[in-house]
Amino acid sequence: KYLRAPEIYFKILEKGKDKLVRLGDIAEVRFGIKTGANEFFYLKPVGMTVKEVVEISEKNPDALIRVKNGAGWEGEIEAEFLRPFLFSLKEVEKYEIDLNLLKNLIFNCKKANSQQKAFDYIKYGEKNKVNNRPSTQNRTKWYQVPDQNISHFVSNRFLGERFGFPLNFNCLVCDVFFIGYFINTDGIVGTSLINSTLSYLVIEILARKTYGIGVAYIYGPEINDMLLVKPKLFLENSIKKISNVFFKMTKRNILSIFTELGFDRSRPIREQEPNPLPDRKELDDIVFDELGLTEEERKEVYWAVAELVKARLDKAKSV
C-alpha cells in the first residue's frame, strides 16, 4: 500500500495521527450467509413482492406466502420463516438497501411444528437429501442457516468505478458480500463516515488488484483496515449534520466515482477542477474540517481517488 499510496495519503496520516481509527477497531465485519444449498434456502415470492411479504409478516406472521425455489418446488410457507435477502449487487442501487429491489427471500427457520407448512418444506428437503450435504449435515438443525444480525452496512467484495457501503437495517445478506455493525458507535453515523471520500481513498489503496481486469477486490482484512475519523470526536450538532447529509444521499443512486467527484474520466484528471456532488461535498467537508485539511489538500484527495481508479480501469482496458 505504501508503494501505490499518493502523497496526500501520508499527509492525512500525519494530520489525523490521533483522529483516525481502523474500522475493525469499532465495528465487527463478517461474511454474509453461506447456505450450502441455495436452491433450497433461496425462495422467490409468487404473485407479490419481497416488500409485500415483509409487510404481511409484520401484521400476521402465520400468514401463508406462496413461494418457489430453484429446484422447481412451489408451495406455501408461513411468513415468519421468510426473511428478505440481498443476493446480488444488481439489487444495490442506493446508499441504503431498498426492499423494493430485492427479488429473494431466505428460508430462516429455527423450529417448526408438524402443523406448519414450514415443517412440510423441511421434510421435502430431507426427501431430496439436502440435509446430507457437507455444508448442512454438521449443523445442529440442518435447515437452520447461520445466525446473522441485521447489519449496519454492507460491503461488496468487488469494486469497479462505483464505491459505496450501503446502510442496511432490513434484510439478511448472502456471502457475495461482507456485513458490518458498529460497536458502541451509532450505526448511521459510522456508516455515514465510511461513505466519505476519505474512506474511498484508503480502500482503493488497500484493495487487491492482482487480476488485471479492472476490478478491485476487498475482503475482511482490507475492510477492517479502512480508516475513518473517530466518531466520538464529533460534537452533537456535527453528528446530527452527518446523519442528515447521509440520509439525503440514501435517496439517490450510488454513481460512478467520477460522477460523484465531478470528473470526466475521458480527460486527464489533473486538468480538471474537482466538482463533487453537493451532498458528497457536504459530507466530505465535515470529515475534512475535523482533519484540518486545507482547500488544496481536499482537492488532492479528490484527484488522488479519481486517478487511482482511472489507472486501475485503464490498465485493464489496455490488457
Phi, psi and chi 1 to 4 in degrees:
 res  aa     phi    psi   chi1   chi2   chi3   chi4
   1 LYS       -  -30.3   68.3  179.9 -179.6 -179.4
   2 TYR   -73.0  -23.8  -64.5  111.3      -      -
   3 LEU   -75.6  -36.3  -66.9  175.2      -      -
   4 ARG   -93.9  -10.1   71.4  165.1   68.8  110.4
   5 ALA   -73.4  133.6      -      -      -      -
   6 PRO   -74.9  167.2   28.2  -33.9      -      -
   7 GLU   -59.7  -35.2 -173.3  177.0  -20.1      -
   8 ILE   -62.2  -27.9 -173.2   61.2      -      -
   9 TYR   -60.6  -44.0  175.1   72.0      -      -
  10 PHE   -71.2  -32.8  -58.9  102.2      -      -
  11 LYS   -64.3  -39.8  177.0   65.4   71.5  173.2
  12 ILE   -66.8  -41.3  -70.9  169.6      -      -
  13 LEU   -60.6  -37.5  -68.8 -177.3      -      -
  14 GLU   -69.9  -49.1  179.4 -173.8  -28.3      -
  15 LYS   -70.9  -28.9  -73.5 -163.8  166.6 -173.7
  16 GLY  -101.4   23.0      -      -      -      -
  17 LYS   -48.7  -43.5 -176.8  167.9   50.3  177.7
  18 ASP  -108.8    9.5  -59.6  -44.6      -      -
  19 LYS  -114.8  -13.2  -63.3 -178.3  176.1 -178.6
  20 LEU   -99.4  151.9  -63.1  172.6      -      -
  21 VAL  -141.1  146.2   63.3      -      -      -
  22 ARG   -69.8  140.7  -70.9  174.9   64.6 -106.2
  23 LEU   -57.8  -40.3  177.5   61.7      -      -
  24 GLY   -63.9  -15.1      -      -      -      -
  25 ASP   -86.1  -14.1  -69.2  -25.2      -      -
  26 ILE  -127.7    2.5   61.0  171.4      -      -
  27 ALA  -144.6  154.4      -      -      -      -
  28 GLU  -102.8  127.5 -177.2  172.5  -26.4      -
  29 VAL  -116.7  134.2  175.8      -      -      -
  30 ARG  -149.1  165.1   58.8  175.4   66.0  171.7
  31 PHE   -63.8  154.3  -89.2  116.8      -      -
  32 GLY   -71.4 -176.5      -      -      -      -
  33 ILE   -76.0  130.0  -68.4  174.1      -      -
  34 LYS  -107.2  111.3 -174.1  178.7 -178.6   66.7
  35 THR   -80.2  -33.2   69.8      -      -      -
  36 GLY    84.1   -8.0      -      -      -      -
  37 ALA  -160.9   72.3      -      -      -      -
  38 ASN   -58.4  -37.4  -68.4   -8.1      -      -
  39 GLU   -67.9  -15.1   77.1  -77.7    4.7      -
  40 PHE   -94.5  -46.8  174.9   83.7      -      -
  41 PHE   -82.3  -30.9  -71.5   99.0      -      -
  42 TYR   -81.5  127.2  -67.4    3.0      -      -
  43 LEU  -131.2  142.1  -62.8  165.1      -      -
  44 LYS  -108.8  133.0  -69.5 -172.8 -177.7  -65.0
  45 PRO   -68.9  145.4   24.7  -32.2      -      -
  46 VAL  -106.6  120.9  177.1      -      -      -
  47 GLY    80.7    8.1      -      -      -      -
  48 MET  -156.7  171.3   65.2  178.5   66.8      -
  49 THR   -96.0  165.6   65.6      -      -      -
  50 VAL   -59.8  -42.5  167.0      -      -      -
  51 LYS   -61.4  -39.5 -173.7  174.3 -177.5  179.8
  52 GLU   -64.8  -36.7  -72.6  170.9  -24.2      -
  53 VAL   -62.3  -43.0  173.2      -      -      -
  54 VAL   -61.7  -44.1  171.9      -      -      -
  55 GLU   -63.8  -39.9  -68.3  169.0  -11.2      -
  56 ILE   -65.8  -43.3  -68.6  171.6      -      -
  57 SER   -60.3  -37.4  178.9      -      -      -
  58 GLU   -67.6  -32.9  -70.1  171.6   -9.6      -
  59 LYS   -86.8  -38.0  -65.1  176.3 -177.1  176.8
  60 ASN  -148.0   90.2 -179.1   13.4      -      -
  61 PRO   -59.2  -23.8  -21.3   32.4      -      -
  62 ASP   -85.3   -4.5  -65.6  -35.8      -      -
  63 ALA   -60.9  141.1      -      -      -      -
  64 LEU   -88.7  128.6  -64.9  178.4      -      -
  65 ILE  -113.4  129.2  -54.6  -63.6      -      -
  66 ARG   -81.4  127.5 -167.4  155.8 -165.9   85.9
  67 VAL  -139.6  165.6  -68.9      -      -      -
  68 LYS  -138.2  151.4   59.9 -177.6  178.5 -179.3
  69 ASN  -108.6 -179.1   67.5   19.7      -      -
  70 GLY   -80.4   -1.5      -      -      -      -
  71 ALA  -103.5    5.7      -      -      -      -
  72 GLY   101.1   -6.8      -      -      -      -
  73 TRP   -75.5  143.8  175.5   91.0      -      -
  74 GLU  -141.7  136.3 -177.1  174.6  -37.1      -
  75 GLY  -176.9 -164.9      -      -      -      -
  76 GLU  -112.0  144.1  -66.8  179.4  -32.3      -
  77 ILE  -140.4  144.6  -65.2  177.5      -      -
  78 GLU   -60.8  142.4  -70.8   78.6    9.0      -
  79 ALA   -59.8  -32.4      -      -      -      -
  80 GLU   -64.0  -19.7   66.9  174.3  -59.5      -
  81 PHE   -98.3    9.0  -58.0  120.5      -      -
  82 LEU  -119.5  122.1  -57.5  170.8      -      -
  83 ARG  -118.4  145.0  -60.4  -73.0  -60.8  -81.4
  84 PRO   -62.6  143.7   22.2  -32.1      -      -
  85 PHE  -139.9  124.6 -166.4   58.0      -      -
  86 LEU   -86.7  119.9  175.7   62.0      -      -
  87 PHE  -114.7  -31.6  169.8   68.4      -      -
  88 SER  -139.2  150.2  166.7      -      -      -
  89 LEU   -61.3  -25.5 -176.1   61.0      -      -
  90 LYS   -64.1  -18.2  -66.2  177.9 -179.0  178.0
  91 GLU   -90.1    3.1  -61.6  171.4  -50.2      -
  92 VAL  -112.2  110.0  179.4      -      -      -
  93 GLU  -117.2  -31.4  -68.8 -175.4   -2.7      -
  94 LYS  -113.8  178.6  -65.3 -179.3  169.1   62.9
  95 TYR   -81.1   11.0  -75.3   98.2      -      -
  96 GLU  -144.0  137.3 -178.2  174.2   11.9      -
  97 ILE   -63.0  128.4  -57.9  -57.8      -      -
  98 ASP  -107.2  116.6 -175.4   -5.6      -      -
  99 LEU   -58.4  -27.2  -71.3  179.8      -      -
 100 ASN   -65.4  -20.8  -71.1  -56.5      -      -
 101 LEU   -96.0  -11.3  -63.0  177.7      -      -
 102 LEU   -76.3  140.6  -59.3 -174.0      -      -
 103 LYS  -109.4  -17.0  -53.4  -62.3 -177.9 -172.8
 104 ASN  -120.8  152.0  -67.9  -81.6      -      -
 105 LEU  -113.2  162.2  -59.1  160.7      -      -
 106 ILE  -122.6  137.5 -172.1  169.4      -      -
 107 PHE   -73.3  114.2 -177.8   65.2      -      -
 108 ASN  -128.9   82.9 -173.5   36.6      -      -
 109 CYS  -118.1  126.6  179.4      -      -      -
 110 LYS   -98.7  -30.6  -65.4 -174.3  177.4 -179.9
 111 LYS  -161.7  133.9 -174.1  177.9 -179.8 -179.0
 112 ALA  -136.3  142.3      -      -      -      -
 113 ASN   -94.9  167.8   63.8   55.5      -      -
 114 SER   -67.5  -11.3   58.7      -      -      -
 115 GLN   -88.7   -5.9  -55.4  -56.9  -49.6      -
 116 GLN   -99.8  150.7  -68.0  175.9  -54.0      -
 117 LYS   -65.0  -31.0  -63.4  -68.4 -174.4  179.8
 118 ALA   -60.3  -35.7      -      -      -      -
 119 PHE   -62.1  -42.6 -176.2   85.1      -      -
 120 ASP   -63.7  -36.3  -64.6  -23.8      -      -
 121 TYR   -69.0  -36.4 -170.5   58.6      -      -
 122 ILE   -62.9  -42.7  -68.5  168.1      -      -
 123 LYS   -63.8  -37.2  -68.3  -57.5  177.5 -175.2
 124 TYR   -59.9  -42.9  156.1   83.1      -      -
 125 GLY   -62.6  -41.1      -      -      -      -
 126 GLU   -67.5  -37.0  -68.3  172.8   -9.6      -
 127 LYS   -61.2  -33.6 -179.1  179.7  177.2 -179.2
 128 ASN   -96.0   13.9  -73.0  -84.6      -      -
 129 LYS    61.5   26.8  -61.7 -176.5  169.7   37.7
 130 VAL   -64.2  -30.7  179.5      -      -      -
 131 ASN   -72.1  -12.8   56.6  -47.1      -      -
 132 ASN   -95.6    2.2  -68.3  -26.8      -      -
 133 ARG   -73.2  150.1  -62.5 -172.5 -176.0 -175.2
 134 PRO   -55.1  -34.0  -25.8   34.7      -      -
 135 SER   -82.7  -12.1   50.9      -      -      -
 136 THR  -114.7  -26.9   59.0      -      -      -
 137 GLN   -71.1  -20.3   64.1 -179.4   -8.0      -
 138 ASN   -89.4   -2.4  -68.1  -34.2      -      -
 139 ARG   -77.1  150.2  -64.1  174.3 -174.3  163.6
 140 THR   -58.0  -44.9  -56.3      -      -      -
 141 LYS  -122.2  110.9  -63.2  176.5  179.8  176.6
 142 TRP   -58.7  -28.6   72.4  -94.4      -      -
 143 TYR   -88.6    1.9   51.7   84.2      -      -
 144 GLN   -99.2  114.1 -175.9  176.8  -23.4      -
 145 VAL   -70.8  156.5  -65.0      -      -      -
 146 PRO   -54.3  143.1  -25.0   34.4      -      -
 147 ASP   -61.9  142.5  -75.1  -24.7      -      -
 148 GLN  -144.3  117.0 -176.3 -175.6   92.8      -
 149 ASN   -68.3  149.5  -65.4  -32.2      -      -
 150 ILE   -61.8  126.0  -67.0  -63.2      -      -
 151 SER   -87.7  168.6   57.3      -      -      -
 152 HIS   -86.3  -37.1  -69.2  136.9      -      -
 153 PHE  -143.9  163.0   65.8   89.6      -      -
 154 VAL  -123.2  141.8  173.2      -      -      -
 155 SER  -125.9  123.6  173.4      -      -      -
 156 ASN   -71.1  153.8 -175.1   33.5      -      -
 157 ARG   -87.2  -11.1  -71.8 -170.9  -73.7  170.0
 158 PHE  -126.8  129.2  -44.6  106.8      -      -
 159 LEU  -117.4  128.1  -62.3  177.4      -      -
 160 GLY  -102.0 -107.5      -      -      -      -
 161 GLU  -114.8    8.1   58.6 -178.0   78.5      -
 162 ARG  -105.9  126.8  -84.0 -156.0  -32.9  158.9
 163 PHE  -115.1  144.1  -75.1   64.1      -      -
 164 GLY   171.3  142.9      -      -      -      -
 165 PHE  -123.1   84.2  -60.1   90.0      -      -
 166 PRO   -62.7  144.6  -18.4   30.8      -      -
 167 LEU   -68.0  140.9 -170.5   66.8      -      -
 168 ASN  -144.7  113.6  175.1   44.7      -      -
 169 PHE  -122.1    3.1  -72.0  124.2      -      -
 170 ASN  -112.5  -26.5  -63.0  -45.4      -      -
 171 CYS  -140.0  162.7   66.2      -      -      -
 172 LEU   -83.1  162.4  -58.6 -177.0      -      -
 173 VAL  -133.2  139.5  179.6      -      -      -
 174 CYS   -83.3  175.0   83.4      -      -      -
 175 ASP   -80.3    8.0   61.9  -19.8      -      -
 176 VAL   -72.1  -19.4  172.1      -      -      -
 177 PHE  -115.9  165.0  -59.3   88.7      -      -
 178 PHE  -105.2  150.8  -76.3   88.0      -      -
 179 ILE  -120.0  158.5   63.6  165.2      -      -
 180 GLY  -149.2  148.1      -      -      -      -
 181 TYR  -139.6  142.7   55.3   92.8      -      -
 182 PHE   -81.5  145.4  -72.4   89.8      -      -
 183 ILE  -111.3  124.0  -57.0  165.3      -      -
 184 ASN    58.7   25.5  -60.3  -37.0      -      -
 185 THR  -140.6  137.3  -64.0      -      -      -
 186 ASP   -58.5  127.7 -177.9   87.2      -      -
 187 GLY   -64.2  -35.4      -      -      -      -
 188 ILE   -70.3  -43.5  -65.4  173.4      -      -
 189 VAL   -64.1  -46.1  173.5      -      -      -
 190 GLY   -60.9  -44.6      -      -      -      -
 191 THR   -66.1  -36.4  -57.8      -      -      -
 192 SER   -59.0  -45.8  -56.7      -      -      -
 193 LEU   -67.9  -34.8  -69.0  173.6      -      -
 194 ILE   -77.6   -4.4   62.4  172.5      -      -
 195 ASN   -99.8   11.1  -81.8  -75.7      -      -
 196 SER   -78.5  158.9   74.7      -      -      -
 197 THR   -66.2  -25.1  -54.5      -      -      -
 198 LEU   -57.9  -46.6  166.7   65.2      -      -
 199 SER   -66.9  -34.7  -65.3      -      -      -
 200 TYR   -64.6  -37.9  -64.7  173.6      -      -
 201 LEU   -60.4  -48.1  170.5   64.6      -      -
 202 VAL   -63.7  -44.2  176.9      -      -      -
 203 ILE   -69.0  -32.3 -154.4   67.0      -      -
 204 GLU   -67.1  -35.2 -179.8   65.1   29.8      -
 205 ILE   -70.2  -39.7  -68.2  168.0      -      -
 206 LEU   -79.4  -25.8  -64.7  175.6      -      -
 207 ALA   -60.7  151.3      -      -      -      -
 208 ARG   -83.6  132.0  -50.0  176.5 -165.7 -168.4
 209 LYS  -133.2   47.0  -53.8  178.8 -179.2   71.1
 210 THR   -90.2   -5.2   56.0      -      -      -
 211 TYR   -99.1  -12.0  -62.9   92.8      -      -
 212 GLY    64.8   25.0      -      -      -      -
 213 ILE  -114.9   12.8   57.7  174.3      -      -
 214 GLY    88.5  -10.0      -      -      -      -
 215 VAL   -96.1  131.5  175.6      -      -      -
 216 ALA   -93.6  139.1      -      -      -      -
 217 TYR  -108.5  129.7  -66.2   74.6      -      -
 218 ILE  -127.6  130.5   53.9  172.7      -      -
 219 TYR  -121.9 -171.1  -67.4   86.6      -      -
 220 GLY   -49.3  -49.4      -      -      -      -
 221 PRO   -59.1  -41.9  -25.8   35.3      -      -
 222 GLU   -68.9  -40.8  -69.0   79.9   30.3      -
 223 ILE   -65.7  -43.2  -60.8  169.6      -      -
 224 ASN   -63.5  -31.6  -81.5  -47.7      -      -
 225 ASP   -86.2   -2.2  -77.8  -15.2      -      -
 226 MET   -58.5  142.5 -168.2 -167.5  -44.9      -
 227 LEU  -104.7  141.3  -63.8  176.4      -      -
 228 LEU  -144.4  160.0   63.1  155.6      -      -
 229 VAL   -67.7  137.8  174.4      -      -      -
 230 LYS   -57.7  120.7  -65.2  175.4 -179.4  176.6
 231 PRO   -56.5  -31.9  -26.9   36.3      -      -
 232 LYS   -69.0  -12.8   65.9 -179.2 -178.6 -179.2
 233 LEU   -75.6  -20.3  -66.2  178.8      -      -
 234 PHE   -83.4  136.3  -65.9   99.0      -      -
 235 LEU   -73.0  166.8  -60.5  175.7      -      -
 236 GLU   -58.6  -40.8 -175.2  176.1  -10.6      -
 237 ASN   -67.0  -32.4   59.5  -22.8      -      -
 238 SER   -70.8  -38.3  -65.1      -      -      -
 239 ILE   -59.0  -45.2  -69.8  -67.5      -      -
 240 LYS   -63.2  -40.0  -71.2 -178.9  179.9  176.9
 241 LYS   -66.1  -42.5 -170.8  174.7 -179.3 -178.0
 242 ILE   -58.3  -48.6  -70.5  169.4      -      -
 243 SER   -63.0  -43.0  -60.6      -      -      -
 244 ASN   -64.3  -41.9  -71.0  -21.8      -      -
 245 VAL   -64.4  -44.8  172.4      -      -      -
 246 PHE   -67.4  -36.0 -172.1   60.1      -      -
 247 PHE   -61.5  -34.6  -89.1  126.9      -      -
 248 LYS   -63.9  -40.9  -77.1 -166.2  -69.4 -174.1
 249 MET   -65.0  -33.0  -68.4  177.1   67.6      -
 250 THR   -67.1  -14.0   63.1      -      -      -
 251 LYS   -84.0  -10.1  -54.3  -55.2  177.9 -172.9
 252 ARG  -119.0  169.7   68.6  167.8  174.3   85.5
 253 ASN   -74.5  151.7  -76.1    1.4      -      -
 254 ILE   -73.8  122.8  -58.7  171.9      -      -
 255 LEU  -106.2  171.1  -57.1  172.8      -      -
 256 SER   -52.2  142.3  158.2      -      -      -
 257 ILE   -59.2  -28.6 -167.0   66.7      -      -
 258 PHE   -69.2  -39.2  -57.1  104.9      -      -
 259 THR   -69.1  -42.2  -56.8      -      -      -
 260 GLU   -58.5  -37.7  -65.4  -91.7  -10.8      -
 261 LEU   -98.4   -4.8  -55.9 -176.0      -      -
 262 GLY    81.6   39.7      -      -      -      -
 263 PHE  -118.4  152.3  -67.9  113.2      -      -
 264 ASP   -97.4  111.1  179.7  -10.4      -      -
 265 ARG   -61.0  -26.6 -178.1 -169.8  161.6 -171.0
 266 SER   -74.9  -10.7   66.3      -      -      -
 267 ARG  -111.8  157.7  -64.4  170.2   49.2 -152.3
 268 PRO   -57.1  130.1  -25.6   34.8      -      -
 269 ILE   -61.6  -42.4  -61.8  -61.4      -      -
 270 ARG   -68.7  -15.1  -71.1  -81.4  164.4  172.9
 271 GLU   -85.3    0.2  -67.5 -179.9    4.0      -
 272 GLN  -118.4  147.2  -54.3  173.5   60.2      -
 273 GLU   -84.9  132.0  -83.2  -70.7  -56.8      -
 274 PRO   -58.8  138.7  -21.7   32.0      -      -
 275 ASN  -141.4   67.3 -175.3   25.6      -      -
 276 PRO   -62.7  153.8   21.8  -32.1      -      -
 277 LEU   -57.3  146.0  -63.9  175.9      -      -
 278 PRO   -53.4  -44.5  -28.0   35.8      -      -
 279 ASP   -69.5  -36.1   52.7    7.1      -      -
 280 ARG   -64.3  -45.6  169.5  149.3  -59.3  -73.3
 281 LYS   -61.4  -38.8 -175.3  176.8 -172.1  -54.4
 282 GLU   -63.7  -43.3 -162.4  174.2   -8.7      -
 283 LEU   -66.6  -46.7  175.5   61.4      -      -
 284 ASP   -61.4  -39.7  -72.5  -18.7      -      -
 285 ASP   -62.9  -34.1  -80.0  -14.8      -      -
 286 ILE   -63.4  -43.0  -61.3  170.6      -      -
 287 VAL   -69.1  -46.4  172.2      -      -      -
 288 PHE   -64.3  -36.7  -65.8  158.8      -      -
 289 ASP   -61.7  -42.5  -74.1  -13.2      -      -
 290 GLU   -63.8  -33.5 -173.7   61.4   42.0      -
 291 LEU   -83.7  -12.4  -69.9  172.3      -      -
 292 GLY    72.9   33.1      -      -      -      -
 293 LEU   -76.5  139.3  -62.4 -169.9      -      -
 294 THR   -74.4  170.0   65.8      -      -      -
 295 GLU   -60.6  -39.8 -170.1   61.4   35.0      -
 296 GLU   -68.4  -38.0 -164.3   61.5   27.6      -
 297 GLU   -66.8  -33.2  -71.7  167.0  -17.4      -
 298 ARG   -66.4  -41.0  -63.2  173.7 -165.5 -138.4
 299 LYS   -62.5  -39.2  -70.0 -178.4 -178.5  179.5
 300 GLU   -61.1  -37.3  -78.4  -66.9  -23.1      -
 301 VAL   -61.2  -47.2  172.2      -      -      -
 302 TYR   -65.0  -44.8  -68.1  135.3      -      -
 303 TRP   -60.9  -44.3  -80.2  -35.1      -      -
 304 ALA   -63.1  -45.8      -      -      -      -
 305 VAL   -61.4  -48.2  172.3      -      -      -
 306 ALA   -63.1  -39.9      -      -      -      -
 307 GLU   -67.5  -41.0  -75.5 -179.9  -30.7      -
 308 LEU   -63.6  -44.4  -74.6  167.3      -      -
 309 VAL   -67.9  -43.3  177.0      -      -      -
 310 LYS   -60.9  -43.0 -173.5  175.6 -171.8  -60.7
 311 ALA   -62.4  -40.6      -      -      -      -
 312 ARG   -63.9  -45.2  166.8  164.2   58.0   81.8
 313 LEU   -70.5  -39.1  -63.1  173.8      -      -
 314 ASP   -68.2  -35.5  -73.5   -9.5      -      -
 315 LYS   -63.0  -42.0 -179.0  179.1  179.0 -178.5
 316 ALA   -64.9  -39.1      -      -      -      -
 317 LYS   -64.7  -37.1 -169.7  175.2  179.9 -178.9
 318 SER   -68.7  -33.0   68.9      -      -      -
 319 VAL   -71.3      -  173.0      -      -      -
